[in-house]
Each structure stands twice: as structure tokens, then as C-alpha cells.
Amino acid sequence: SGKDRDALRVLGLEVDADRMALRRRYSELVRKYHPDRNGGDRSHEDALRRTIEAYQQLKGSAAFA
């Protein structure tokens, strides 16, 4: 769906990504954007929120079931 494509774009994944690639990329981005890993810098909160929303969208998608 369109939402799935947008979520893949947010996570920087290809259309043929599997569940393992999804989890790995999600973990990488959460570590990258989380304030606890950035000395309390909260400037990446929007990117972190978008990453989490994209993961939730794809996790429930039939393509990753």
C-alpha cells in the first residue's frame, strides 16, 4: 500500500526487504536517533517518532507477517 511504501522510504529499506532486515534497520535507527544515545540531544525526536511509526506500520503489514 501507499503507507507501506512511505514507511519503507522512512526506514531506507528496499521493497523486497524481509522481516529480519526490517528489525535490523529499525534497531539501527532507534539507536541513532534516541536522545539517550545522543547526550540528551532532543533534536532528533521527529526522526525517532517517524521511525517508530514506520516500523509499527510495516510490522503489521501482510508483507512482513
Predicted model as a PDB file, atoms N, CA, C, CB and O in Angstrom, pLDDT in the B-factor column:
MODEL        1                                                                  
ATOM      1  N   SER A   1       0.836  -1.192   0.000  1.00 86.00           N  
ATOM      2  CA  SER A   1       0.000   0.000   0.000  1.00 86.00           C  
ATOM      3  C   SER A   1       0.874   1.246   0.000  1.00 86.00           C  
ATOM      4  CB  SER A   1      -0.947   0.003   1.214  1.00 86.00           C  
ATOM      5  O   SER A   1       2.094   1.157   0.140  1.00 86.00           O  
ATOM      6  N   GLY A   2       0.261   2.379  -0.153  1.00 93.00           N  
ATOM      7  CA  GLY A   2       0.985   3.641  -0.148  1.00 93.00           C  
ATOM      8  C   GLY A   2       1.651   3.911   1.186  1.00 93.00           C  
ATOM      9  O   GLY A   2       2.772   4.416   1.241  1.00 93.00           O  
ATOM     10  N   LYS A   3       0.948   3.569   2.273  1.00 94.00           N  
ATOM     11  CA  LYS A   3       1.520   3.765   3.606  1.00 94.00           C  
ATOM     12  C   LYS A   3       2.738   2.881   3.808  1.00 94.00           C  
ATOM     13  CB  LYS A   3       0.477   3.473   4.689  1.00 94.00           C  
ATOM     14  O   LYS A   3       3.722   3.303   4.416  1.00 94.00           O  
ATOM     15  N   ASP A   4       2.676   1.654   3.297  1.00 95.00           N  
ATOM     16  CA  ASP A   4       3.821   0.744   3.414  1.00 95.00           C  
ATOM     17  C   ASP A   4       5.017   1.289   2.639  1.00 95.00           C  
ATOM     18  CB  ASP A   4       3.452  -0.666   2.902  1.00 95.00           C  
ATOM     19  O   ASP A   4       6.148   1.232   3.123  1.00 95.00           O  
ATOM     20  N   ARG A   5       4.778   1.811   1.452  1.00 95.00           N  
ATOM     21  CA  ARG A   5       5.873   2.385   0.650  1.00 95.00           C  
ATOM     22  C   ARG A   5       6.500   3.578   1.362  1.00 95.00           C  
ATOM     23  CB  ARG A   5       5.361   2.813  -0.743  1.00 95.00           C  
ATOM     24  O   ARG A   5       7.722   3.726   1.379  1.00 95.00           O  
ATOM     25  N   ASP A   6       5.661   4.428   1.950  1.00 96.00           N  
ATOM     26  CA  ASP A   6       6.177   5.578   2.698  1.00 96.00           C  
ATOM     27  C   ASP A   6       7.015   5.110   3.890  1.00 96.00           C  
ATOM     28  CB  ASP A   6       5.015   6.477   3.179  1.00 96.00           C  
ATOM     29  O   ASP A   6       8.078   5.665   4.169  1.00 96.00           O  
ATOM     30  N   ALA A   7       6.525   4.092   4.583  1.00 97.00           N  
ATOM     31  CA  ALA A   7       7.244   3.570   5.739  1.00 97.00           C  
ATOM     32  C   ALA A   7       8.589   2.969   5.322  1.00 97.00           C  
ATOM     33  CB  ALA A   7       6.394   2.519   6.464  1.00 97.00           C  
ATOM     34  O   ALA A   7       9.594   3.154   6.010  1.00 97.00           O  
ATOM     35  N   LEU A   8       8.606   2.260   4.211  1.00 97.00           N  
ATOM     36  CA  LEU A   8       9.874   1.708   3.706  1.00 97.00           C  
ATOM     37  C   LEU A   8      10.853   2.835   3.389  1.00 97.00           C  
ATOM     38  CB  LEU A   8       9.631   0.840   2.444  1.00 97.00           C  
ATOM     39  O   LEU A   8      12.049   2.719   3.657  1.00 97.00           O  
ATOM     40  N   ARG A   9      10.349   3.909   2.826  1.00 97.00           N  
ATOM     41  CA  ARG A   9      11.195   5.055   2.490  1.00 97.00           C  
ATOM     42  C   ARG A   9      11.776   5.683   3.757  1.00 97.00           C  
ATOM     43  CB  ARG A   9      10.392   6.106   1.692  1.00 97.00           C  
ATOM     44  O   ARG A   9      12.959   6.020   3.793  1.00 97.00           O  
ATOM     45  N   VAL A  10      10.956   5.841   4.794  1.00 97.00           N  
ATOM     46  CA  VAL A  10      11.422   6.417   6.064  1.00 97.00           C  
ATOM     47  C   VAL A  10      12.555   5.571   6.644  1.00 97.00           C  
ATOM     48  CB  VAL A  10      10.253   6.520   7.082  1.00 97.00           C  
ATOM     49  O   VAL A  10      13.537   6.100   7.165  1.00 97.00           O  
ATOM     50  N   LEU A  11      12.405   4.259   6.546  1.00 98.00           N  
ATOM     51  CA  LEU A  11      13.412   3.361   7.112  1.00 98.00           C  
ATOM     52  C   LEU A  11      14.584   3.118   6.162  1.00 98.00           C  
ATOM     53  CB  LEU A  11      12.774   2.039   7.476  1.00 98.00           C  
ATOM     54  O   LEU A  11      15.596   2.537   6.554  1.00 98.00           O  
ATOM     55  N   GLY A  12      14.446   3.558   4.930  1.00 97.00           N  
ATOM     56  CA  GLY A  12      15.527   3.362   3.964  1.00 97.00           C  
ATOM     57  C   GLY A  12      15.666   1.916   3.522  1.00 97.00           C  
ATOM     58  O   GLY A  12      16.773   1.439   3.272  1.00 97.00           O  
ATOM     59  N   LEU A  13      14.539   1.221   3.427  1.00 97.00           N  
ATOM     60  CA  LEU A  13      14.548  -0.187   3.027  1.00 97.00           C  
ATOM     61  C   LEU A  13      14.025  -0.350   1.599  1.00 97.00           C  
ATOM     62  CB  LEU A  13      13.702  -1.029   4.003  1.00 97.00           C  
ATOM     63  O   LEU A  13      13.240   0.462   1.109  1.00 97.00           O  
ATOM     64  N   GLU A  14      14.480  -1.410   0.955  1.00 95.00           N  
ATOM     65  CA  GLU A  14      14.001  -1.747  -0.387  1.00 95.00           C  
ATOM     66  C   GLU A  14      12.658  -2.467  -0.269  1.00 95.00           C  
ATOM     67  CB  GLU A  14      15.042  -2.633  -1.150  1.00 95.00           C  
ATOM     68  O   GLU A  14      12.300  -2.957   0.803  1.00 95.00           O  
ATOM     69  N   VAL A  15      11.931  -2.527  -1.362  1.00 93.00           N  
ATOM     70  CA  VAL A  15      10.615  -3.172  -1.391  1.00 93.00           C  
ATOM     71  C   VAL A  15      10.711  -4.664  -1.061  1.00 93.00           C  
ATOM     72  CB  VAL A  15       9.965  -2.983  -2.766  1.00 93.00           C  
ATOM     73  O   VAL A  15       9.773  -5.240  -0.511  1.00 93.00           O  
ATOM     74  N   ASP A  16      11.839  -5.285  -1.395  1.00 93.00           N  
ATOM     75  CA  ASP A  16      11.982  -6.729  -1.161  1.00 93.00           C  
ATOM     76  C   ASP A  16      12.605  -7.064   0.198  1.00 93.00           C  
ATOM     77  CB  ASP A  16      12.824  -7.339  -2.260  1.00 93.00           C  
ATOM     78  O   ASP A  16      13.043  -8.196   0.407  1.00 93.00           O  
ATOM     79  N   ALA A  17      12.651  -6.106   1.118  1.00 93.00           N  
ATOM     80  CA  ALA A  17      13.228  -6.355   2.447  1.00 93.00           C  
ATOM     81  C   ALA A  17      12.403  -7.405   3.192  1.00 93.00           C  
ATOM     82  CB  ALA A  17      13.295  -5.039   3.271  1.00 93.00           C  
ATOM     83  O   ALA A  17      11.188  -7.495   3.021  1.00 93.00           O  
ATOM     84  N   ASP A  18      13.084  -8.194   4.017  1.00 94.00           N  
ATOM     85  CA  ASP A  18      12.383  -9.204   4.816  1.00 94.00           C  
ATOM     86  C   ASP A  18      12.255  -8.725   6.262  1.00 94.00           C  
ATOM     87  CB  ASP A  18      13.129 -10.568   4.759  1.00 94.00           C  
ATOM     88  O   ASP A  18      12.729  -7.645   6.613  1.00 94.00           O  
ATOM     89  N   ARG A  19      11.603  -9.548   7.099  1.00 94.00           N  
ATOM     90  CA  ARG A  19      11.347  -9.195   8.491  1.00 94.00           C  
ATOM     91  C   ARG A  19      12.642  -8.947   9.253  1.00 94.00           C  
ATOM     92  CB  ARG A  19      10.545 -10.293   9.172  1.00 94.00           C  
ATOM     93  O   ARG A  19      12.702  -8.057  10.101  1.00 94.00           O  
ATOM     94  N   MET A  20      13.670  -9.722   8.961  1.00 96.00           N  
ATOM     95  CA  MET A  20      14.961  -9.577   9.647  1.00 96.00           C  
ATOM     96  C   MET A  20      15.594  -8.222   9.297  1.00 96.00           C  
ATOM     97  CB  MET A  20      15.924 -10.743   9.261  1.00 96.00           C  
ATOM     98  O   MET A  20      16.112  -7.531  10.174  1.00 96.00           O  
ATOM     99  N   ALA A  21      15.550  -7.851   8.028  1.00 96.00           N  
ATOM    100  CA  ALA A  21      16.098  -6.557   7.596  1.00 96.00           C  
ATOM    101  C   ALA A  21      15.312  -5.413   8.240  1.00 96.00           C  
ATOM    102  CB  ALA A  21      16.062  -6.433   6.043  1.00 96.00           C  
ATOM    103  O   ALA A  21      15.889  -4.397   8.627  1.00 96.00           O  
ATOM    104  N   LEU A  22      14.004  -5.583   8.351  1.00 97.00           N  
ATOM    105  CA  LEU A  22      13.154  -4.576   8.983  1.00 97.00           C  
ATOM    106  C   LEU A  22      13.580  -4.362  10.435  1.00 97.00           C  
ATOM    107  CB  LEU A  22      11.666  -4.995   8.912  1.00 97.00           C  
ATOM    108  O   LEU A  22      13.778  -3.224  10.861  1.00 97.00           O  
ATOM    109  N   ARG A  23      13.721  -5.438  11.191  1.00 97.00           N  
ATOM    110  CA  ARG A  23      14.111  -5.337  12.600  1.00 97.00           C  
ATOM    111  C   ARG A  23      15.499  -4.725  12.755  1.00 97.00           C  
ATOM    112  CB  ARG A  23      14.076  -6.715  13.260  1.00 97.00           C  
ATOM    113  O   ARG A  23      15.720  -3.871  13.614  1.00 97.00           O  
ATOM    114  N   ARG A  24      16.429  -5.171  11.915  1.00 97.00           N  
ATOM    115  CA  ARG A  24      17.811  -4.684  11.996  1.00 97.00           C  
ATOM    116  C   ARG A  24      17.870  -3.180  11.724  1.00 97.00           C  
ATOM    117  CB  ARG A  24      18.714  -5.442  10.995  1.00 97.00           C  
ATOM    118  O   ARG A  24      18.522  -2.437  12.458  1.00 97.00           O  
ATOM    119  N   ARG A  25      17.188  -2.736  10.669  1.00 98.00           N  
ATOM    120  CA  ARG A  25      17.204  -1.317  10.318  1.00 98.00           C  
ATOM    121  C   ARG A  25      16.509  -0.483  11.381  1.00 98.00           C  
ATOM    122  CB  ARG A  25      16.540  -1.094   8.960  1.00 98.00           C  
ATOM    123  O   ARG A  25      16.970   0.609  11.711  1.00 98.00           O  
ATOM    124  N   TYR A  26      15.407  -0.985  11.920  1.00 98.00           N  
ATOM    125  CA  TYR A  26      14.695  -0.285  12.984  1.00 98.00           C  
ATOM    126  C   TYR A  26      15.617  -0.088  14.191  1.00 98.00           C  
ATOM    127  CB  TYR A  26      13.421  -1.067  13.394  1.00 98.00           C  
ATOM    128  O   TYR A  26      15.688   1.008  14.749  1.00 98.00           O  
ATOM    129  N   SER A  27      16.307  -1.129  14.584  1.00 97.00           N  
ATOM    130  CA  SER A  27      17.225  -1.039  15.731  1.00 97.00           C  
ATOM    131  C   SER A  27      18.328  -0.018  15.478  1.00 97.00           C  
ATOM    132  CB  SER A  27      17.846  -2.411  16.030  1.00 97.00           C  
ATOM    133  O   SER A  27      18.668   0.767  16.363  1.00 97.00           O  
ATOM    134  N   GLU A  28      18.883  -0.032  14.272  1.00 97.00           N  
ATOM    135  CA  GLU A  28      19.944   0.923  13.925  1.00 97.00           C  
ATOM    136  C   GLU A  28      19.444   2.359  14.062  1.00 97.00           C  
ATOM    137  CB  GLU A  28      20.450   0.671  12.487  1.00 97.00           C  
ATOM    138  O   GLU A  28      20.117   3.205  14.651  1.00 97.00           O  
ATOM    139  N   LEU A  29      18.261   2.627  13.515  1.00 97.00           N  
ATOM    140  CA  LEU A  29      17.749   3.994  13.514  1.00 97.00           C  
ATOM    141  C   LEU A  29      17.336   4.455  14.907  1.00 97.00           C  
ATOM    142  CB  LEU A  29      16.572   4.105  12.569  1.00 97.00           C  
ATOM    143  O   LEU A  29      17.531   5.621  15.252  1.00 97.00           O  
ATOM    144  N   VAL A  30      16.771   3.563  15.706  1.00 96.00           N  
ATOM    145  CA  VAL A  30      16.404   3.941  17.070  1.00 96.00           C  
ATOM    146  C   VAL A  30      17.663   4.296  17.856  1.00 96.00           C  
ATOM    147  CB  VAL A  30      15.625   2.796  17.774  1.00 96.00           C  
ATOM    148  O   VAL A  30      17.684   5.286  18.588  1.00 96.00           O  
ATOM    149  N   ARG A  31      18.701   3.495  17.705  1.00 94.00           N  
ATOM    150  CA  ARG A  31      19.967   3.816  18.379  1.00 94.00           C  
ATOM    151  C   ARG A  31      20.515   5.156  17.898  1.00 94.00           C  
ATOM    152  CB  ARG A  31      21.007   2.705  18.137  1.00 94.00           C  
ATOM    153  O   ARG A  31      21.025   5.944  18.695  1.00 94.00           O  
ATOM    154  N   LYS A  32      20.412   5.409  16.619  1.00 94.00           N  
ATOM    155  CA  LYS A  32      20.947   6.647  16.038  1.00 94.00           C  
ATOM    156  C   LYS A  32      20.194   7.881  16.542  1.00 94.00           C  
ATOM    157  CB  LYS A  32      20.876   6.585  14.508  1.00 94.00           C  
ATOM    158  O   LYS A  32      20.816   8.899  16.846  1.00 94.00           O  
ATOM    159  N   TYR A  33      18.881   7.803  16.632  1.00 95.00           N  
ATOM    160  CA  TYR A  33      18.066   8.974  16.933  1.00 95.00           C  
ATOM    161  C   TYR A  33      17.669   9.141  18.396  1.00 95.00           C  
ATOM    162  CB  TYR A  33      16.849   8.925  16.121  1.00 95.00           C  
ATOM    163  O   TYR A  33      17.206  10.215  18.779  1.00 95.00           O  
ATOM    164  N   HIS A  34      17.835   8.123  19.215  1.00 93.00           N  
ATOM    165  CA  HIS A  34      17.360   8.200  20.594  1.00 93.00           C  
ATOM    166  C   HIS A  34      18.182   9.204  21.399  1.00 93.00           C  
ATOM    167  CB  HIS A  34      17.416   6.816  21.257  1.00 93.00           C  
ATOM    168  O   HIS A  34      19.411   9.196  21.328  1.00 93.00           O  
ATOM    169  N   PRO A  35      17.506  10.076  22.172  1.00 90.00           N  
ATOM    170  CA  PRO A  35      18.229  11.102  22.944  1.00 90.00           C  
ATOM    171  C   PRO A  35      19.250  10.519  23.933  1.00 90.00           C  
ATOM    172  CB  PRO A  35      17.233  11.956  23.705  1.00 90.00           C  
ATOM    173  O   PRO A  35      20.280  11.140  24.195  1.00 90.00           O  
ATOM    174  N   ASP A  36      18.968   9.337  24.478  1.00 90.00           N  
ATOM    175  CA  ASP A  36      19.906   8.725  25.420  1.00 90.00           C  
ATOM    176  C   ASP A  36      21.235   8.387  24.764  1.00 90.00           C  
ATOM    177  CB  ASP A  36      19.300   7.473  26.020  1.00 90.00           C  
ATOM    178  O   ASP A  36      22.262   8.317  25.440  1.00 90.00           O  
ATOM    179  N   ARG A  37      21.223   8.177  23.462  1.00 88.00           N  
ATOM    180  CA  ARG A  37      22.450   7.851  22.731  1.00 88.00           C  
ATOM    181  C   ARG A  37      23.101   9.096  22.129  1.00 88.00           C  
ATOM    182  CB  ARG A  37      22.149   6.839  21.628  1.00 88.00           C  
ATOM    183  O   ARG A  37      24.173   9.014  21.529  1.00 88.00           O  
ATOM    184  N   ASN A  38      22.449  10.246  22.293  1.00 84.00           N  
ATOM    185  CA  ASN A  38      22.944  11.495  21.717  1.00 84.00           C  
ATOM    186  C   ASN A  38      23.186  12.546  22.795  1.00 84.00           C  
ATOM    187  CB  ASN A  38      21.957  12.027  20.679  1.00 84.00           C  
ATOM    188  O   ASN A  38      23.003  13.739  22.553  1.00 84.00           O  
ATOM    189  N   GLY A  39      23.591  12.113  23.965  1.00 87.00           N  
ATOM    190  CA  GLY A  39      23.894  13.050  25.040  1.00 87.00           C  
ATOM    191  C   GLY A  39      22.716  13.922  25.442  1.00 87.00           C  
ATOM    192  O   GLY A  39      22.900  15.070  25.846  1.00 87.00           O  
ATOM    193  N   GLY A  40      21.510  13.385  25.334  1.00 87.00           N  
ATOM    194  CA  GLY A  40      20.313  14.126  25.707  1.00 87.00           C  
ATOM    195  C   GLY A  40      19.820  15.083  24.626  1.00 87.00           C  
ATOM    196  O   GLY A  40      18.851  15.811  24.841  1.00 87.00           O  
ATOM    197  N   ASP A  41      20.472  15.088  23.476  1.00 85.00           N  
ATOM    198  CA  ASP A  41      20.059  15.953  22.363  1.00 85.00           C  
ATOM    199  C   ASP A  41      18.702  15.489  21.840  1.00 85.00           C  
ATOM    200  CB  ASP A  41      21.122  15.940  21.218  1.00 85.00           C  
ATOM    201  O   ASP A  41      18.560  14.363  21.364  1.00 85.00           O  
ATOM    202  N   ARG A  42      17.709  16.370  21.935  1.00 87.00           N  
ATOM    203  CA  ARG A  42      16.357  16.005  21.546  1.00 87.00           C  
ATOM    204  C   ARG A  42      16.001  16.499  20.138  1.00 87.00           C  
ATOM    205  CB  ARG A  42      15.370  16.558  22.550  1.00 87.00           C  
ATOM    206  O   ARG A  42      14.833  16.471  19.749  1.00 87.00           O  
ATOM    207  N   SER A  43      16.988  16.943  19.388  1.00 92.00           N  
ATOM    208  CA  SER A  43      16.715  17.480  18.054  1.00 92.00           C  
ATOM    209  C   SER A  43      16.318  16.397  17.051  1.00 92.00           C  
ATOM    210  CB  SER A  43      17.930  18.222  17.543  1.00 92.00           C  
ATOM    211  O   SER A  43      15.824  16.701  15.965  1.00 92.00           O  
ATOM    212  N   HIS A  44      16.534  15.149  17.417  1.00 93.00           N  
ATOM    213  CA  HIS A  44      16.203  14.045  16.506  1.00 93.00           C  
ATOM    214  C   HIS A  44      14.868  13.382  16.853  1.00 93.00           C  
ATOM    215  CB  HIS A  44      17.312  13.001  16.533  1.00 93.00           C  
ATOM    216  O   HIS A  44      14.542  12.326  16.311  1.00 93.00           O  
ATOM    217  N   GLU A  45      14.094  13.996  17.752  1.00 93.00           N  
ATOM    218  CA  GLU A  45      12.841  13.377  18.194  1.00 93.00           C  
ATOM    219  C   GLU A  45      11.866  13.121  17.060  1.00 93.00           C  
ATOM    220  CB  GLU A  45      12.181  14.244  19.224  1.00 93.00           C  
ATOM    221  O   GLU A  45      11.189  12.093  17.042  1.00 93.00           O  
ATOM    222  N   ASP A  46      11.787  14.045  16.114  1.00 95.00           N  
ATOM    223  CA  ASP A  46      10.857  13.867  14.997  1.00 95.00           C  
ATOM    224  C   ASP A  46      11.261  12.666  14.148  1.00 95.00           C  
ATOM    225  CB  ASP A  46      10.804  15.139  14.128  1.00 95.00           C  
ATOM    226  O   ASP A  46      10.408  11.881  13.733  1.00 95.00           O  
ATOM    227  N   ALA A  47      12.554  12.524  13.891  1.00 95.00           N  
ATOM    228  CA  ALA A  47      13.043  11.372  13.118  1.00 95.00           C  
ATOM    229  C   ALA A  47      12.790  10.077  13.883  1.00 95.00           C  
ATOM    230  CB  ALA A  47      14.555  11.522  12.805  1.00 95.00           C  
ATOM    231  O   ALA A  47      12.438   9.062  13.282  1.00 95.00           O  
ATOM    232  N   LEU A  48      12.965  10.103  15.198  1.00 96.00           N  
ATOM    233  CA  LEU A  48      12.711   8.913  16.021  1.00 96.00           C  
ATOM    234  C   LEU A  48      11.227   8.548  15.964  1.00 96.00           C  
ATOM    235  CB  LEU A  48      13.155   9.154  17.494  1.00 96.00           C  
ATOM    236  O   LEU A  48      10.880   7.376  15.818  1.00 96.00           O  
ATOM    237  N   ARG A  49      10.362   9.540  16.079  1.00 97.00           N  
ATOM    238  CA  ARG A  49       8.917   9.292  16.020  1.00 97.00           C  
ATOM    239  C   ARG A  49       8.523   8.685  14.677  1.00 97.00           C  
ATOM    240  CB  ARG A  49       8.137  10.597  16.259  1.00 97.00           C  
ATOM    241  O   ARG A  49       7.761   7.720  14.622  1.00 97.00           O  
ATOM    242  N   ARG A  50       9.056   9.267  13.581  1.00 97.00           N  
ATOM    243  CA  ARG A  50       8.743   8.744  12.242  1.00 97.00           C  
ATOM    244  C   ARG A  50       9.261   7.319  12.075  1.00 97.00           C  
ATOM    245  CB  ARG A  50       9.346   9.653  11.154  1.00 97.00           C  
ATOM    246  O   ARG A  50       8.607   6.490  11.442  1.00 97.00           O  
ATOM    247  N   THR A  51      10.427   7.033  12.637  1.00 98.00           N  
ATOM    248  CA  THR A  51      11.000   5.683  12.568  1.00 98.00           C  
ATOM    249  C   THR A  51      10.095   4.683  13.275  1.00 98.00           C  
ATOM    250  CB  THR A  51      12.411   5.657  13.191  1.00 98.00           C  
ATOM    251  O   THR A  51       9.815   3.608  12.746  1.00 98.00           O  
ATOM    252  N   ILE A  52       9.645   5.035  14.457  1.00 97.00           N  
ATOM    253  CA  ILE A  52       8.774   4.139  15.239  1.00 97.00           C  
ATOM    254  C   ILE A  52       7.443   3.931  14.519  1.00 97.00           C  
ATOM    255  CB  ILE A  52       8.528   4.715  16.662  1.00 97.00           C  
ATOM    256  O   ILE A  52       6.954   2.804  14.435  1.00 97.00           O  
ATOM    257  N   GLU A  53       6.859   5.003  14.001  1.00 97.00           N  
ATOM    258  CA  GLU A  53       5.590   4.881  13.275  1.00 97.00           C  
ATOM    259  C   GLU A  53       5.741   4.011  12.027  1.00 97.00           C  
ATOM    260  CB  GLU A  53       5.068   6.268  12.884  1.00 97.00           C  
ATOM    261  O   GLU A  53       4.869   3.197  11.723  1.00 97.00           O  
ATOM    262  N   ALA A  54       6.837   4.186  11.316  1.00 97.00           N  
ATOM    263  CA  ALA A  54       7.078   3.389  10.107  1.00 97.00           C  
ATOM    264  C   ALA A  54       7.223   1.916  10.468  1.00 97.00           C  
ATOM    265  CB  ALA A  54       8.341   3.887   9.365  1.00 97.00           C  
ATOM    266  O   ALA A  54       6.678   1.048   9.785  1.00 97.00           O  
ATOM    267  N   TYR A  55       7.955   1.638  11.537  1.00 97.00           N  
ATOM    268  CA  TYR A  55       8.131   0.250  11.965  1.00 97.00           C  
ATOM    269  C   TYR A  55       6.792  -0.374  12.347  1.00 97.00           C  
ATOM    270  CB  TYR A  55       9.108   0.173  13.148  1.00 97.00           C  
ATOM    271  O   TYR A  55       6.497  -1.506  11.965  1.00 97.00           O  
ATOM    272  N   GLN A  56       5.983   0.371  13.104  1.00 97.00           N  
ATOM    273  CA  GLN A  56       4.674  -0.153  13.503  1.00 97.00           C  
ATOM    274  C   GLN A  56       3.808  -0.449  12.284  1.00 97.00           C  
ATOM    275  CB  GLN A  56       3.957   0.842  14.428  1.00 97.00           C  
ATOM    276  O   GLN A  56       3.117  -1.467  12.237  1.00 97.00           O  
ATOM    277  N   GLN A  57       3.848   0.445  11.297  1.00 96.00           N  
ATOM    278  CA  GLN A  57       3.091   0.251  10.067  1.00 96.00           C  
ATOM    279  C   GLN A  57       3.517  -1.040   9.360  1.00 96.00           C  
ATOM    280  CB  GLN A  57       3.277   1.455   9.133  1.00 96.00           C  
ATOM    281  O   GLN A  57       2.675  -1.843   8.958  1.00 96.00           O  
ATOM    282  N   LEU A  58       4.817  -1.224   9.215  1.00 96.00           N  
ATOM    283  CA  LEU A  58       5.319  -2.375   8.471  1.00 96.00           C  
ATOM    284  C   LEU A  58       5.212  -3.670   9.252  1.00 96.00           C  
ATOM    285  CB  LEU A  58       6.747  -2.146   8.076  1.00 96.00           C  
ATOM    286  O   LEU A  58       4.975  -4.733   8.678  1.00 96.00           O  
ATOM    287  N   LYS A  59       5.387  -3.580  10.562  1.00 93.00           N  
ATOM    288  CA  LYS A  59       5.312  -4.780  11.400  1.00 93.00           C  
ATOM    289  C   LYS A  59       3.944  -5.444  11.259  1.00 93.00           C  
ATOM    290  CB  LYS A  59       5.585  -4.428  12.880  1.00 93.00           C  
ATOM    291  O   LYS A  59       3.840  -6.671  11.291  1.00 93.00           O  
ATOM    292  N   GLY A  60       2.907  -4.643  11.106  1.00 91.00           N  
ATOM    293  CA  GLY A  60       1.551  -5.173  10.963  1.00 91.00           C  
ATOM    294  C   GLY A  60       1.161  -5.463   9.519  1.00 91.00           C  
ATOM    295  O   GLY A  60       0.060  -5.948   9.260  1.00 91.00           O  
ATOM    296  N   SER A  61       2.047  -5.174   8.586  1.00 90.00           N  
ATOM    297  CA  SER A  61       1.750  -5.351   7.172  1.00 90.00           C  
ATOM    298  C   SER A  61       1.811  -6.826   6.777  1.00 90.00           C  
ATOM    299  CB  SER A  61       2.723  -4.534   6.320  1.00 90.00           C  
ATOM    300  O   SER A  61       2.604  -7.596   7.319  1.00 90.00           O  
ATOM    301  N   ALA A  62       0.969  -7.197   5.834  1.00 87.00           N  
ATOM    302  CA  ALA A  62       0.937  -8.587   5.354  1.00 87.00           C  
ATOM    303  C   ALA A  62       2.279  -9.001   4.762  1.00 87.00           C  
ATOM    304  CB  ALA A  62      -0.169  -8.765   4.306  1.00 87.00           C  
ATOM    305  O   ALA A  62       2.642 -10.176   4.825  1.00 87.00           O  
ATOM    306  N   ALA A  63       3.012  -8.067   4.196  1.00 83.00           N  
ATOM    307  CA  ALA A  63       4.305  -8.390   3.571  1.00 83.00           C  
ATOM    308  C   ALA A  63       5.330  -8.865   4.595  1.00 83.00           C  
ATOM    309  CB  ALA A  63       4.850  -7.173   2.828  1.00 83.00           C  
ATOM    310  O   ALA A  63       6.269  -9.579   4.242  1.00 83.00           O  
ATOM    311  N   PHE A  64       5.160  -8.477   5.864  1.00 82.00           N  
ATOM    312  CA  PHE A  64       6.116  -8.872   6.899  1.00 82.00           C  
ATOM    313  C   PHE A  64       5.510  -9.833   7.918  1.00 82.00           C  
ATOM    314  CB  PHE A  64       6.642  -7.643   7.612  1.00 82.00           C  
ATOM    315  O   PHE A  64       6.121 -10.104   8.952  1.00 82.00           O  
ATOM    316  N   ALA A  65       4.332 -10.343   7.640  1.00 71.00           N  
ATOM    317  CA  ALA A  65       3.656 -11.258   8.574  1.00 71.00           C  
ATOM    318  C   ALA A  65       4.302 -12.631   8.576  1.00 71.00           C  
ATOM    319  CB  ALA A  65       2.176 -11.388   8.219  1.00 71.00           C  
ATOM    320  O   ALA A  65       3.860 -13.520   9.304  1.00 71.00           O  
TER     321      ALA A  65                                                      
ENDMDL                                                                          
END                                                                             
